[in-house]
Amino acid sequence: MRAMLLPAAALALAAGVLAPAAEAQPLERGGVSITRGGGNTNVARGRDSFAGQSVATIGGLARNGGRAVTLGGNNHNLASGRLSTALQDVTTVGGTAVGRGARALTAGGQNRNTASGFGSFAGQSVTTLGGTAVGRGALSQVQGGVNSNLAAGRFSSADQQVLTMGGAALGRGAVDRVFGGHNRNQALGRGSTASQQVVTIGGQ
């Protein structure tokens, strides 16, 4: 997913650099787009431990009085056990709100990945994709995020993969809500393995 998003962003940046200068247009009334991200921590505390973290937060689009809010961020990755490894990959992409009163709200973020056992491994991958709201009063809301992955046992392994994808709300008063998130995966015993895959996709 990340491999597809980064080249597209690079092409968009290149197009903006090469395009000729144009007169700025006035702001659309009521259009709001808020992107947060940040507040992430990545710590390798245990002796000979390794912690690797990759976090991407991409804002949404709001037009004609719409609102697109993308949060993400505040993710924690910790390798506290001796010879432990903690790998965390979090991607949050905002939604699109088009039309008066339309809103696309995307949460994501607030994920925790911890390898605390001796020689343990904790791998977490969380992707949250915003939905689309088109039309007067339409709402598309995606939550996701707030997931926990823990490998606490000696030589334990915990692997968690969570995907939350919003749907589309079209027409006056249409509503599409996708929640997901708040998942927990734990490997607590010696040599234990915990593997969790969660997919939540909204409708239309």
C-alpha positions in Angstrom: 0.0 0.0 0.0 2.8 2.4 1.0 4.7 1.5 -2.3 1.7 2.7 -4.3 1.0 5.9 -2.4 4.6 7.3 -2.3 5.1 7.3 -6.1 1.8 9.0 -6.6 2.7 11.7 -4.1 6.0 12.2 -5.9 4.3 12.6 -9.3 1.9 15.1 -7.8 4.8 17.1 -6.3 6.7 17.1 -9.6 3.6 18.3 -11.5 3.2 21.2 -9.1 6.9 22.2 -9.6 6.8 22.0 -13.4 3.4 23.6 -13.8 3.3 27.3 -14.8 2.4 29.9 -12.2 -1.4 30.5 -12.0 -3.5 33.1 -10.3 -4.7 32.0 -6.9 -8.4 31.3 -6.6 -10.5 32.5 -3.6 -11.1 30.0 -0.8 -14.3 28.0 -1.0 -16.6 29.1 1.8 -16.7 26.7 4.8 -14.2 24.2 3.3 -12.1 22.7 6.1 -9.3 20.1 5.9 -7.4 19.2 9.1 -4.5 16.7 9.2 -2.7 15.9 12.5 -0.2 13.0 12.5 2.9 13.2 14.6 3.3 12.4 18.3 4.9 9.0 17.5 7.5 7.2 19.7 10.0 4.5 18.7 12.2 3.1 21.4 14.7 0.2 21.6 15.3 -0.1 25.3 16.4 -3.7 25.8 20.0 -4.8 25.4 20.7 -5.7 21.7 17.1 -4.9 20.8 15.8 -3.3 17.6 12.8 -1.0 17.0 11.7 0.0 13.6 8.8 2.4 12.9 7.2 3.7 9.7 4.3 6.2 9.9 2.5 8.0 7.1 -0.4 10.4 7.5 -2.0 11.9 4.4 -4.7 14.5 4.6 -8.1 14.5 3.0 -10.0 16.9 0.7 -12.9 19.2 1.7 -14.8 21.5 -0.8 -17.9 23.7 -0.8 -18.4 23.8 2.9 -17.4 20.2 3.4 -15.0 19.0 6.2 -12.3 16.4 5.9 -10.5 15.6 9.2 -7.5 13.1 9.3 -5.8 12.4 12.6 -3.4 9.4 12.7 -0.3 9.8 14.7 0.3 9.1 18.4 1.6 5.6 17.7 4.0 3.8 20.1 6.6 1.2 19.1 8.8 -0.4 21.9 11.4 -3.1 22.1 12.1 -3.4 25.8 13.2 -7.1 26.1 16.7 -8.2 25.6 17.4 -9.3 22.0 13.8 -8.3 21.1 12.5 -6.8 17.9 9.6 -4.5 17.4 8.4 -3.4 13.9 5.5 -1.0 13.4 4.0 0.3 10.1 1.1 2.7 10.3 -0.7 4.4 7.3 -3.6 6.8 7.6 -5.1 8.4 4.5 -7.9 11.0 4.8 -11.2 10.9 3.0 -13.0 13.2 0.6 -15.9 15.5 1.3 -17.6 17.2 -1.6 -20.7 19.4 -1.4 -22.3 21.7 1.1 -22.3 20.1 4.6 -20.6 16.9 3.5 -18.0 15.5 6.0 -15.4 12.8 5.8 -13.8 12.0 9.1 -10.8 9.6 9.4 -9.2 8.6 12.7 -6.5 5.9 12.7 -3.4 6.3 14.9 -3.2 5.6 18.7 -1.7 2.1 18.0 0.8 0.4 20.4 3.3 -2.3 19.5 5.5 -3.9 22.2 8.1 -6.6 22.3 8.9 -7.0 26.0 9.9 -10.7 26.3 13.5 -12.0 26.0 14.2 -12.7 22.3 10.6 -11.8 21.4 9.2 -10.3 18.2 6.3 -7.9 17.7 5.2 -6.9 14.2 2.2 -4.5 13.7 0.8 -3.2 10.4 -2.2 -0.8 10.6 -3.8 0.9 7.6 -6.8 3.3 7.8 -8.3 4.7 4.6 -11.0 7.4 4.7 -14.3 7.2 2.8 -16.1 9.6 0.5 -19.0 11.9 1.2 -20.8 13.5 -1.7 -24.0 15.6 -1.5 -25.7 18.0 0.9 -25.5 16.7 4.4 -23.7 13.4 3.5 -21.4 11.8 6.1 -18.6 9.2 5.7 -16.9 8.4 9.0 -14.0 6.0 9.5 -12.4 5.2 12.9 -9.9 2.4 12.9 -6.7 2.7 15.0 -6.3 2.2 18.8 -4.9 -1.3 18.2 -2.5 -3.1 20.6 0.1 -5.8 19.8 2.2 -7.4 22.5 4.9 -10.1 22.6 5.6 -10.6 26.3 6.6 -14.2 26.6 10.2 -15.4 26.3 10.9 -16.1 22.6 7.3 -15.3 21.8 6.0 -13.8 18.5 3.0 -11.5 18.0 1.9 -10.4 14.5 -1.0 -8.1 13.9 -2.4 -6.7 10.7 -5.4 -4.4 10.7 -7.1 -2.8 7.6 -10.0 -0.3 8.0 -11.5 1.2 4.8 -14.3 3.6 4.5 -17.2 3.5 2.1 -19.1 6.2 0.3 -22.2 8.3 1.2 -24.0 9.7 -1.9 -27.1 11.9 -1.9 -28.9 14.1 0.5 -28.7 12.8 4.1 -26.8 9.7 3.1 -24.7 8.2 5.9 -21.9 5.6 5.8 -20.1 4.8 9.1 -17.2 2.3 9.4 -15.6 1.8 12.8 -13.2 -1.2 13.2 -10.1 -0.7 15.3 -9.6 -1.3 19.1 -8.1 -4.8 18.4 -5.7 -6.6 20.8 -3.2 -9.3 20.0 -1.0 -10.9 22.7 1.6 -13.6 22.9 2.2 -14.1 26.6 3.6 -17.6 27.1 7.2 -18.8 26.5 7.7 -19.6 22.8 4.1 -18.7 22.1 2.7 -17.2 18.8 -0.2 -14.9 18.3 -1.3 -13.8 14.8 -4.3 -11.5 14.1 -5.7 -10.2 10.8 -8.7 -7.8 10.9 -10.4 -6.2 7.8 -13.2 -3.8 8.0 -14.6 -2.3 4.8 -17.6 0.1 4.5 -20.4 -0.1 2.0 -22.0 2.3 -0.3 
